[in-house]
């Protein structure tokens, strides 16, 4: 799969399957997490994957599993492989840890969770299965499919009605839909500490909502009821962490960590040594129940203040035109993009559910294709699957998001007098934002520009050219990094540097043939020639000369990409010279900053490929230097 070889299946769960794999480039062992594809019957499968894929890009802590980000041909998540077992292997029914071991694990867990909370992330699914115990280091927290991050819209809260999480670990307020309060994690940590020291939980292991909701009104059984060896002060820490009401718990992880480290010096609270169940009168009259919080966000908000565009995946299995229009408008407006597929209610028969499963797997592939299409221009769309009537869902969503534009694909149905109730017509009559129907473009710069004079271009055609120029920049960055990866992965093959794979070169060749675009050729031609000269020098390097390859890439290839972006901006201004009413330049072309100067793992598409290439070359150089030193001889220039 892509540059990974699957070796064995590690685990098959309800949400995804884990495979042990080998990275063919670095020869490292990794884990691939491939989500299940039944997303129409179970939309949460897609939401879990999308959530973890996004949040994982923000994480960098030794106590959290390391995620690896690459361009992919389908949905999957890549993680480091950790040799060892999870905490469940040591904790469970009648299996407990000694106090010192439990305290050590809790301190490490506090460090990891504190890091998450500092970065506005709440895990919301802390349990023994999600805490790995490596053989040679501290813990590793995994599985961020349910996590909440304030930097992203919480689509799980917006589109999934039922509370999410493992019922016997989640906090009372999480049962009521709360997903933003870090004290939800503190509750789960208290439950983990309870189980470590008793081998039991204060609540039955039941997925029934009625059983789980008992914790809304009832206090937990003290851990000393199960294990009287637990010191009273430790019990006080646990009971404060798992208090029913969030305001009675530790306000932050740092306070919990302080008490864990200094538990012997804590004052002995009244009743701290209790080792019995709550009295009968307390069970009959439990007291004030936990109520839903008022501050929970139930509306889709534009977190970064950017304009919002909604693209509707309805009525057409071919969404290319819709995506092209969404991409164009997003680049022009610097907008955030949401792609929505409306799941219309149908029969729930066994046969129909099987058919929907097949449709869902096909939709999963189509959605990934849509995401990658937009990410090639560094647009990161949100995907939403919402049940209901298409017109009602889209109208409500546009209103809720205060969207600037709704883009529909062209319907497969023929227009006619008797078709006035179509989705398009109903939305045109009553939609809270402008509506655009995406159709095949009549003007394609890559094919048509060579046959026109500059002064023949209309304002709309100039904007189409701008989008093409943006595409051209990202495409050429992708072409160059892909060429280097092919050299690294297949050192025995001669790289193909011909123009048949270079969209940039084909475009320039077409302009040269027409003889009408000398100014554009003079701007772009030298850079294109220089790119291929650098590529030819890279091709001549021997297969293991990673240091020189990295030097050429950093010192020559990436600066050329920045120069190309500058020249494409000049071309965009040149195309506007003859227009009476000049449209604004697409922000990407007008921005003087070059994206490759601020590469980071949170980028997407070709920029992510450029970031990965730099990291992979560094890894290969480090491994080779280490291998040379271990062999007793450093060889820095074997090619000579």
C-alpha positions as CSV (number, residue, x, y, z in Angstrom):
1,X,0.0,0.0,0.0
2,X,1.8,3.1,-1.3
3,X,5.3,2.8,0.1
4,X,4.4,0.4,2.8
5,X,4.4,-3.4,2.8
6,X,1.8,-5.0,5.1
7,X,3.3,-7.7,7.2
8,X,0.5,-8.9,9.6
9,X,-2.8,-8.0,11.1
10,X,-2.4,-6.7,14.7
11,X,-6.0,-6.0,15.7
12,X,-9.4,-5.8,14.1
13,X,-11.8,-3.5,15.9
14,X,-15.2,-2.0,15.3
15,X,-13.7,1.3,13.9
16,X,-10.5,0.2,12.2
17,X,-8.0,-2.6,11.5
18,X,-4.4,-2.3,12.6
19,X,-1.6,-3.7,10.5
20,X,2.1,-4.1,11.1
21,X,3.9,-2.7,8.1
22,X,7.4,-1.8,6.8
23,X,8.2,1.6,5.4
24,X,10.1,0.7,2.2
25,X,12.0,3.9,2.2
26,X,13.4,4.0,5.8
27,X,13.0,0.3,6.5
28,X,11.3,1.2,9.8
29,X,8.4,-0.8,11.2
30,X,5.2,1.1,11.4
31,X,1.5,0.5,12.2
32,X,-1.2,1.3,9.6
33,X,-4.7,2.0,11.0
34,X,-7.2,1.5,8.2
35,X,-10.7,2.6,9.0
36,X,-13.8,0.5,8.2
37,X,-15.8,1.7,5.2
38,X,-19.4,1.2,6.2
39,X,-19.9,4.9,6.6
40,X,-23.4,5.2,5.4
41,X,-24.8,2.8,8.0
42,X,-22.3,4.1,10.6
43,X,-21.2,7.7,9.8
44,X,-19.1,7.8,13.0
45,X,-16.5,5.6,11.3
46,X,-15.6,8.5,9.0
47,X,-15.8,11.1,11.8
48,X,-13.4,9.1,14.0
49,X,-10.9,8.8,11.2
50,X,-11.2,12.5,10.2
51,X,-10.9,13.6,13.8
52,X,-7.7,11.6,14.6
53,X,-6.1,12.4,11.2
54,X,-6.4,16.1,11.9
55,X,-5.6,16.2,15.6
56,X,-2.6,13.8,15.2
57,X,-0.8,16.6,13.2
58,X,-0.6,18.7,16.3
59,X,1.0,16.1,18.6
60,X,4.7,15.8,19.5
61,X,5.3,14.4,23.0
62,X,7.3,11.3,24.1
63,X,4.2,10.1,26.1
64,X,2.0,10.1,23.0
65,X,2.2,7.8,20.1
66,X,4.2,9.3,17.2
67,X,2.2,9.8,14.0
68,X,3.7,9.8,10.6
69,X,2.1,11.9,7.9
70,X,2.4,11.1,4.2
71,X,0.4,11.5,1.0
72,X,-1.8,8.5,0.6
73,X,-3.9,6.8,-2.0
74,X,-6.7,6.0,0.5
75,X,-7.7,6.6,4.1
76,X,-5.3,5.3,6.7
77,X,-3.3,6.6,9.6
78,X,0.4,5.8,10.1
79,X,2.0,5.4,13.5
80,X,5.2,4.3,15.0
81,X,5.4,0.7,16.0
82,X,5.8,0.2,19.8
83,X,7.0,-3.1,21.1
84,X,5.1,-4.0,24.2
85,X,1.5,-4.4,25.5
86,X,-1.3,-2.1,26.6
87,X,-2.3,-1.4,30.2
88,X,-5.2,-3.8,29.8
89,X,-2.7,-6.7,29.8
90,X,-1.8,-5.8,33.4
91,X,-5.1,-4.4,34.8
92,X,-8.6,-5.9,34.8
93,X,-10.7,-8.3,36.6
94,X,-8.9,-9.3,39.8
95,X,-5.6,-8.0,38.2
96,X,-4.1,-5.0,40.0
97,X,-0.8,-3.1,40.4
98,X,1.1,-2.3,43.5
99,X,0.9,1.3,44.7
100,X,4.4,2.4,43.5
101,X,3.9,1.0,40.0
102,X,0.5,2.6,39.8
103,X,1.8,6.0,41.0
104,X,4.6,5.9,38.5
105,X,2.2,5.2,35.6
106,X,-0.2,7.9,36.8
107,X,2.6,10.5,36.9
108,X,3.6,9.6,33.3
109,X,-0.1,9.8,32.2
110,X,-0.4,13.2,33.9
111,X,2.5,14.4,31.8
112,X,1.0,13.3,28.6
113,X,-2.5,14.6,29.4
114,X,-1.2,17.9,30.6
115,X,0.5,18.3,27.2
116,X,-2.8,17.7,25.5
117,X,-4.6,20.2,27.6
118,X,-1.9,22.8,27.1
119,X,-2.6,22.4,23.3
120,X,-6.4,22.7,23.8
121,X,-7.0,19.0,23.2
122,X,-9.2,16.8,25.4
123,X,-8.7,13.0,24.8
124,X,-12.2,11.8,26.0
125,X,-11.4,8.1,25.7
126,X,-8.7,7.3,28.2
127,X,-8.8,3.6,29.1
128,X,-6.3,0.8,29.6
129,X,-6.6,-0.3,25.9
130,X,-5.5,3.2,24.9
131,X,-2.3,3.3,27.0
132,X,0.7,1.4,25.7
133,X,3.5,0.1,27.9
134,X,6.7,0.0,25.7
135,X,9.4,-2.4,26.8
136,X,12.1,0.2,26.9
137,X,10.4,3.5,27.8
138,X,7.4,5.2,29.5
139,X,3.8,5.0,28.5
140,X,2.3,6.0,25.1
141,X,-1.2,7.4,24.8
142,X,-3.0,6.3,21.6
143,X,-6.4,6.7,19.8
144,X,-7.6,10.3,19.3
145,X,-10.7,9.4,17.3
146,X,-13.0,10.9,19.9
147,X,-10.8,13.8,21.0
148,X,-11.8,17.4,21.0
149,X,-9.6,20.2,19.8
150,X,-10.6,23.8,20.0
151,X,-8.7,24.6,16.8
152,X,-11.2,22.5,14.8
153,X,-15.0,22.4,14.5
154,X,-16.3,19.6,16.7
155,X,-18.2,17.7,14.1
156,X,-18.8,14.8,16.4
157,X,-20.8,17.0,18.7
158,X,-22.7,18.6,15.8
159,X,-23.6,15.5,13.8
160,X,-23.5,12.5,16.2
161,X,-26.4,12.5,18.6
162,X,-25.4,9.8,21.1
163,X,-22.6,10.4,23.7
164,X,-19.3,9.0,22.6
165,X,-16.8,7.1,24.7
166,X,-16.3,3.9,26.7
167,X,-19.4,3.9,29.0
168,X,-17.6,2.7,32.2
169,X,-14.8,5.3,32.0
170,X,-16.4,8.5,30.8
171,X,-17.5,11.2,33.1
172,X,-21.1,12.0,34.0
173,X,-21.1,15.3,32.0
174,X,-19.6,13.4,29.0
175,X,-22.7,11.2,29.1
176,X,-24.7,14.3,28.7
177,X,-22.8,15.5,25.6
178,X,-20.0,17.6,27.1
179,X,-16.8,17.4,25.0
180,X,-14.8,20.5,25.8
181,X,-14.0,20.3,29.5
182,X,-10.5,18.9,30.4
183,X,-12.0,17.6,33.7
184,X,-13.6,14.8,31.6
185,X,-10.1,13.5,31.2
186,X,-9.3,13.9,34.9
187,X,-12.4,11.7,35.7
188,X,-11.2,9.0,33.3
189,X,-7.7,9.2,34.9
190,X,-9.3,8.7,38.3
191,X,-11.1,5.7,37.0
192,X,-7.9,4.3,35.7
193,X,-6.1,4.8,39.0
194,X,-9.1,3.1,40.8
195,X,-8.8,0.1,38.5
196,X,-5.0,-0.1,38.8
197,X,-5.3,-0.5,42.6
198,X,-8.5,-2.7,42.8
199,X,-8.8,-4.6,39.6
200,X,-12.4,-3.3,39.5
201,X,-14.5,-0.3,38.6
202,X,-17.0,1.5,40.8
203,X,-19.7,1.0,38.1
204,X,-20.8,-2.2,36.2
205,X,-19.2,-2.8,32.8
206,X,-22.4,-2.3,30.9
207,X,-23.0,-0.4,27.6
208,X,-26.7,0.1,28.6
209,X,-27.4,3.8,28.9
210,X,-29.6,3.3,32.0
211,X,-26.7,1.7,33.8
212,X,-24.2,4.3,32.7
213,X,-26.5,7.1,33.8
214,X,-26.6,5.9,37.4
215,X,-23.4,7.9,37.9
216,X,-25.4,11.1,37.3
217,X,-27.0,10.8,40.7
218,X,-25.1,8.2,42.7
219,X,-21.6,8.4,44.3
220,X,-19.1,5.7,43.5
221,X,-18.1,2.8,45.8
222,X,-14.9,3.8,47.6
223,X,-11.9,1.8,46.2
224,X,-11.0,0.6,49.7
225,X,-14.2,-1.5,49.6
226,X,-12.3,-3.7,47.1
227,X,-8.8,-3.3,48.5
228,X,-8.3,-2.2,52.1
229,X,-4.5,-1.9,51.5
230,X,-5.1,1.4,49.7
231,X,-3.9,4.3,51.9
232,X,-6.8,6.6,52.9
233,X,-5.0,9.6,51.4
234,X,-4.7,7.8,48.0
235,X,-8.4,7.0,48.2
236,X,-9.1,10.7,48.8
237,X,-7.2,11.5,45.6
238,X,-9.2,9.0,43.6
239,X,-12.6,10.0,44.9
240,X,-11.8,13.7,44.2
241,X,-10.8,12.8,40.6
242,X,-14.0,10.9,40.0
243,X,-16.4,13.2,41.8
244,X,-19.8,13.3,40.2
245,X,-19.8,17.1,39.6
246,X,-16.9,18.5,37.6
247,X,-16.5,21.5,40.0
248,X,-15.7,19.1,42.8
249,X,-12.8,17.5,40.9
250,X,-9.2,18.7,40.4
251,X,-9.4,21.8,38.2
252,X,-6.3,20.8,36.2
253,X,-4.0,17.9,35.7
254,X,-1.1,19.7,37.4
255,X,-3.0,19.8,40.7
256,X,-3.7,16.0,40.4
257,X,0.0,15.4,39.7
258,X,1.1,17.5,42.7
259,X,-1.1,15.4,45.0
260,X,0.1,12.1,43.5
261,X,3.7,13.2,44.2
262,X,3.1,14.4,47.7
263,X,0.3,12.2,48.9
264,X,1.9,11.3,52.2
265,X,1.9,15.0,53.2
266,X,-1.8,15.6,52.4
267,X,-4.1,16.3,55.3
268,X,-6.3,13.3,56.2
269,X,-9.8,14.2,55.2
270,X,-12.8,13.1,57.3
271,X,-14.1,9.8,56.1
272,X,-11.0,9.2,53.9
273,X,-10.7,5.6,55.2
274,X,-14.2,4.6,54.3
275,X,-14.3,1.0,53.0
276,X,-18.0,0.4,52.6
277,X,-20.6,1.1,50.0
278,X,-22.6,4.3,50.4
279,X,-25.4,3.7,53.0
280,X,-28.9,2.6,51.9
281,X,-30.4,6.0,52.5
282,X,-27.8,7.7,50.3
283,X,-28.6,5.1,47.5
284,X,-32.4,5.8,47.9
285,X,-31.9,9.6,48.1
286,X,-28.7,10.3,46.1
287,X,-28.9,14.1,46.0
288,X,-28.3,16.6,43.2
289,X,-28.0,15.0,39.8
290,X,-25.5,16.2,37.2
291,X,-27.2,18.5,34.6
292,X,-26.1,19.4,31.1
293,X,-23.8,22.3,30.9
294,X,-25.0,25.5,29.3
295,X,-21.7,26.3,27.6
296,X,-21.7,23.4,25.2
297,X,-21.2,24.5,21.6
298,X,-24.1,23.2,19.4
299,X,-23.4,25.5,16.4
300,X,-20.9,25.3,13.6
301,X,-18.6,28.2,14.1
302,X,-15.9,29.6,11.8
303,X,-13.1,29.2,14.3
304,X,-10.5,31.1,12.2
305,X,-12.9,33.7,11.0
306,X,-12.6,32.6,7.4
307,X,-15.5,32.7,4.9
308,X,-17.3,29.4,4.6
309,X,-18.1,27.4,1.4
310,X,-20.3,24.3,1.3
311,X,-19.9,21.8,-1.4
312,X,-22.8,19.3,-1.7
313,X,-22.1,15.7,-2.7
314,X,-25.7,14.9,-3.9
315,X,-27.4,13.6,-7.0
316,X,-24.2,12.9,-8.9
317,X,-21.5,10.2,-8.4
318,X,-19.2,12.3,-10.5
319,X,-18.2,15.3,-8.4
320,X,-15.3,16.6,-10.4
321,X,-17.0,19.8,-11.6
322,X,-18.3,20.5,-8.1
323,X,-14.8,20.1,-6.6
324,X,-13.3,22.3,-9.3
325,X,-15.8,25.1,-8.6
326,X,-15.3,24.7,-4.8
327,X,-11.5,24.8,-5.2
328,X,-11.7,27.9,-7.4
329,X,-14.0,29.8,-5.0
330,X,-12.0,28.8,-2.0
331,X,-8.7,30.0,-3.5
332,X,-10.3,33.3,-4.6
333,X,-12.0,33.9,-1.3
334,X,-9.4,32.3,1.1
335,X,-12.3,30.2,2.4
336,X,-12.7,27.1,4.6
337,X,-14.5,24.3,2.8
338,X,-17.1,21.8,4.1
339,X,-18.1,18.9,1.8
340,X,-21.5,17.4,2.9
341,X,-23.1,14.1,1.8
342,X,-26.8,13.9,2.7
343,X,-27.9,10.4,3.7
344,X,-31.6,10.2,2.8
345,X,-33.6,7.8,5.0
346,X,-34.5,4.5,3.4
347,X,-35.6,1.0,4.3
348,X,-33.6,-0.6,7.1
349,X,-34.0,-4.2,5.8
350,X,-31.0,-6.6,6.0
351,X,-30.7,-6.6,2.2
352,X,-30.8,-2.8,2.0
353,X,-28.2,-2.4,4.8
354,X,-25.8,-4.7,2.8
355,X,-26.3,-2.5,-0.3
356,X,-25.7,0.6,1.8
357,X,-22.5,-1.0,3.1
358,X,-21.2,-1.4,-0.5
359,X,-22.3,2.1,-1.4
360,X,-20.5,3.4,1.8
361,X,-17.2,1.8,0.8
362,X,-17.4,3.4,-2.6
363,X,-18.3,6.8,-1.1
364,X,-15.3,6.4,1.3
365,X,-13.0,6.2,-1.7
366,X,-14.7,9.1,-3.5
367,X,-14.4,11.3,-0.4
368,X,-10.7,10.6,-0.1
369,X,-10.3,11.5,-3.7
370,X,-12.1,14.7,-3.1
371,X,-10.0,15.5,0.0
372,X,-6.8,14.9,-1.8
373,X,-7.9,17.0,-4.8
374,X,-8.4,20.0,-2.5
375,X,-5.4,19.3,-0.4
376,X,-3.2,19.5,-3.5
377,X,-3.8,23.2,-3.2
378,X,-3.5,23.2,0.6
379,X,-7.2,23.4,1.2
380,X,-8.2,21.1,4.0
381,X,-12.0,20.3,3.7
382,X,-14.2,19.1,6.5
383,X,-16.4,16.1,5.6
384,X,-19.9,15.8,7.0
385,X,-22.4,12.9,6.6
386,X,-25.9,14.1,7.7
387,X,-29.2,12.2,7.6
388,X,-32.3,13.8,6.4
389,X,-33.9,15.6,3.4
390,X,-31.3,17.1,1.1
391,X,-32.9,20.6,0.9
392,X,-33.6,20.8,4.7
393,X,-30.1,19.6,5.6
394,X,-28.2,21.9,3.1
395,X,-30.4,24.9,4.0
396,X,-30.0,24.4,7.7
397,X,-26.2,23.9,7.4
398,X,-25.7,27.0,5.3
399,X,-27.6,29.0,7.8
400,X,-25.8,27.5,10.7
401,X,-22.4,28.1,9.2
402,X,-23.3,31.5,7.8
403,X,-21.9,30.2,4.5
404,X,-21.0,32.6,1.7
405,X,-21.7,30.1,-1.0
406,X,-23.3,26.7,-1.7
407,X,-22.0,24.7,-4.6
408,X,-24.0,21.9,-6.2
409,X,-23.0,19.4,-8.8
410,X,-25.1,19.2,-11.9
411,X,-28.1,16.9,-11.3
412,X,-28.4,13.7,-13.2
413,X,-32.1,14.4,-13.6
414,X,-33.4,16.3,-16.7
415,X,-35.0,19.6,-16.1
416,X,-38.6,20.1,-17.0
417,X,-41.9,21.6,-16.1
418,X,-42.9,18.6,-13.9
419,X,-39.5,18.7,-12.1
420,X,-40.1,21.8,-10.1
421,X,-39.5,20.0,-6.8
422,X,-35.9,19.1,-7.6
423,X,-33.2,19.8,-5.0
424,X,-31.8,22.6,-7.1
425,X,-35.1,24.4,-7.6
426,X,-36.2,24.1,-4.0
427,X,-32.8,25.5,-2.8
428,X,-33.0,28.3,-5.3
429,X,-36.4,29.4,-3.9
430,X,-35.3,29.4,-0.3
431,X,-31.6,29.1,0.5
432,X,-29.9,31.3,3.1
433,X,-26.8,31.9,0.9
434,X,-26.0,32.2,-2.9
435,X,-26.2,29.0,-4.9
436,X,-23.9,27.9,-7.7
437,X,-24.4,25.0,-10.0
438,X,-21.0,23.6,-11.1
439,X,-20.7,22.6,-14.7
440,X,-17.9,21.7,-17.1
441,X,-15.8,24.7,-17.8
442,X,-15.9,26.1,-21.4
443,X,-12.4,27.6,-21.0
444,X,-9.5,25.4,-20.0
445,X,-6.2,27.4,-19.8
446,X,-3.9,24.4,-20.4
447,X,-5.6,23.7,-23.7
448,X,-7.1,27.0,-24.9
449,X,-4.6,29.7,-23.8
450,X,-2.1,28.9,-26.6
451,X,-4.8,29.7,-29.2
452,X,-5.7,33.1,-27.9
453,X,-4.1,36.5,-27.6
454,X,-3.6,38.1,-24.2
455,X,-6.0,40.9,-25.0
456,X,-8.7,38.4,-25.9
457,X,-9.1,37.2,-22.3
458,X,-12.2,38.1,-20.3
459,X,-12.1,38.8,-16.5
460,X,-13.5,35.4,-15.8
461,X,-11.0,33.7,-18.0
462,X,-8.2,35.6,-16.2
463,X,-9.5,34.2,-12.9
464,X,-9.5,30.7,-14.5
465,X,-5.9,31.3,-15.5
466,X,-5.0,32.3,-11.9
467,X,-6.4,29.0,-10.6
468,X,-4.5,27.2,-13.3
469,X,-1.3,28.9,-12.2
470,X,-1.8,27.9,-8.6
471,X,-2.4,24.4,-9.7
472,X,0.8,24.6,-11.8
473,X,2.9,25.6,-8.8
474,X,1.7,22.8,-6.6
475,X,1.8,20.3,-9.4
476,X,5.5,21.1,-10.2
477,X,6.4,20.9,-6.5
478,X,4.8,17.5,-6.4
479,X,6.5,16.4,-9.7
480,X,9.9,17.3,-8.3
481,X,9.5,15.6,-4.9
482,X,8.0,12.5,-6.5
483,X,11.0,12.3,-8.8
484,X,13.3,12.3,-5.8
485,X,11.2,9.7,-4.0
486,X,11.4,7.4,-7.0
487,X,15.2,7.8,-7.0
488,X,15.3,6.8,-3.3
489,X,12.9,3.9,-3.6
490,X,14.1,2.5,-6.9
491,X,17.8,3.4,-7.2
492,X,18.5,0.9,-9.9
493,X,16.0,2.5,-12.3
494,X,16.9,5.4,-14.6
495,X,14.6,8.3,-13.7
496,X,12.4,9.6,-16.5
497,X,13.0,13.3,-16.9
498,X,11.1,13.7,-20.1
499,X,8.4,16.3,-20.5
500,X,5.6,13.8,-20.8
501,X,5.3,13.8,-17.0
502,X,5.9,17.5,-16.5
503,X,2.7,19.6,-16.7
504,X,4.8,22.8,-16.5
505,X,6.9,21.7,-19.5
506,X,3.9,20.7,-21.6
507,X,2.2,24.1,-20.9
508,X,5.3,26.0,-21.9
509,X,5.7,23.9,-25.1
510,X,2.2,24.7,-26.1
511,X,2.8,28.5,-25.6
512,X,6.0,28.3,-27.6
513,X,4.2,26.6,-30.5
514,X,1.6,29.4,-30.7
515,X,4.2,32.2,-30.7
516,X,1.8,34.6,-28.9
517,X,3.1,34.4,-25.4
518,X,6.7,35.4,-25.5
519,X,6.5,37.5,-22.3
520,X,5.1,34.6,-20.3
521,X,7.7,32.2,-21.8
522,X,10.5,34.7,-20.9
523,X,9.3,34.7,-17.2
524,X,8.8,31.0,-16.8
525,X,11.1,29.3,-19.2
526,X,14.4,29.9,-17.4
527,X,13.0,28.5,-14.1
528,X,11.6,25.4,-15.8
529,X,15.0,24.8,-17.5
530,X,16.8,25.3,-14.2
531,X,14.5,22.8,-12.5
532,X,15.3,20.1,-14.9
533,X,19.1,20.9,-14.7
534,X,18.9,20.4,-11.0
535,X,16.9,17.2,-11.5
536,X,19.5,15.9,-13.9
537,X,22.3,16.5,-11.4
538,X,20.3,14.6,-8.8
539,X,19.8,11.7,-11.2
540,X,23.6,11.4,-11.6
541,X,24.2,11.0,-7.9
542,X,24.8,7.5,-6.6
543,X,22.0,5.9,-4.8
544,X,23.3,6.2,-1.3
545,X,24.6,9.8,-1.5
546,X,21.7,11.2,0.5
547,X,23.7,14.1,1.9
548,X,24.4,15.6,-1.5
549,X,20.8,14.9,-2.6
550,X,19.5,16.8,0.5
551,X,21.9,19.6,-0.2
552,X,20.7,20.1,-3.8
553,X,17.1,19.8,-2.6
554,X,17.5,22.4,0.2
555,X,19.8,24.9,-1.5
556,X,18.6,24.8,-5.1
557,X,15.3,23.0,-5.6
558,X,13.2,24.6,-2.9
559,X,14.5,28.2,-3.6
560,X,13.5,27.6,-7.3
561,X,10.0,26.8,-6.1
562,X,9.9,30.2,-4.4
563,X,11.1,31.9,-7.6
564,X,8.5,30.1,-9.6
565,X,5.8,31.3,-7.3
566,X,7.0,34.9,-7.7
567,X,7.0,34.6,-11.5
568,X,3.6,33.1,-11.6
569,X,2.4,36.1,-9.7
570,X,3.9,38.4,-12.3
571,X,2.2,36.3,-15.1
572,X,-1.1,36.9,-13.3
573,X,-0.6,40.6,-13.3
574,X,0.5,40.5,-17.0
575,X,-2.8,38.8,-17.9
576,X,-4.7,41.8,-16.3
577,X,-3.0,44.5,-18.2
578,X,-5.7,44.9,-20.9
579,X,-8.8,44.5,-18.7
580,X,-10.9,47.6,-18.0
581,X,-12.4,46.1,-14.8
582,X,-9.6,44.2,-13.1
583,X,-10.5,41.3,-10.7
584,X,-8.4,40.9,-7.6
585,X,-5.4,38.6,-7.9
586,X,-5.9,35.2,-6.2
587,X,-4.3,35.6,-2.7
588,X,-1.9,32.8,-3.1
589,X,-0.3,34.5,-6.2
590,X,-0.4,37.9,-4.5
591,X,1.2,36.7,-1.3
592,X,5.0,37.4,-1.3
593,X,5.7,34.7,1.3
594,X,6.6,31.3,-0.1
595,X,5.0,28.3,1.5
596,X,8.1,26.1,1.4
597,X,9.9,28.5,3.8
598,X,7.5,27.5,6.6
599,X,7.0,23.8,6.0
600,X,5.6,21.9,9.0
601,X,3.8,18.6,9.5
602,X,0.4,20.3,9.6
603,X,0.6,21.1,5.9
604,X,-1.1,19.1,3.2
605,X,-0.6,17.8,-0.3
606,X,2.6,18.7,-2.2
607,X,3.8,20.8,0.7
608,X,3.5,17.8,3.0
609,X,5.4,15.8,0.4
610,X,8.2,18.5,0.5
611,X,8.2,18.4,4.3
612,X,8.4,14.6,4.4
613,X,11.2,14.5,1.9
614,X,13.3,16.7,4.0
615,X,12.6,14.6,7.1
616,X,13.2,11.3,5.2
617,X,16.5,12.4,3.8
618,X,17.6,13.5,7.3
619,X,16.6,10.0,8.6
620,X,18.5,8.2,5.8
621,X,21.6,10.3,6.4
622,X,21.5,9.7,10.1
623,X,21.0,6.0,9.7
624,X,23.9,5.8,7.2
625,X,26.2,7.7,9.4
626,X,25.3,5.5,12.3
627,X,25.9,2.4,10.2
628,X,29.3,3.7,9.1
629,X,30.4,4.5,12.6
630,X,29.3,1.0,13.9
631,X,31.3,-0.5,11.1
632,X,34.4,1.3,12.3
633,X,34.8,3.4,9.2
634,X,33.0,6.6,8.2
635,X,32.6,6.7,4.4
636,X,31.4,10.1,3.3
637,X,32.1,9.9,-0.4
638,X,31.9,6.4,-1.7
639,X,30.8,7.5,-5.1
640,X,34.1,9.1,-5.8
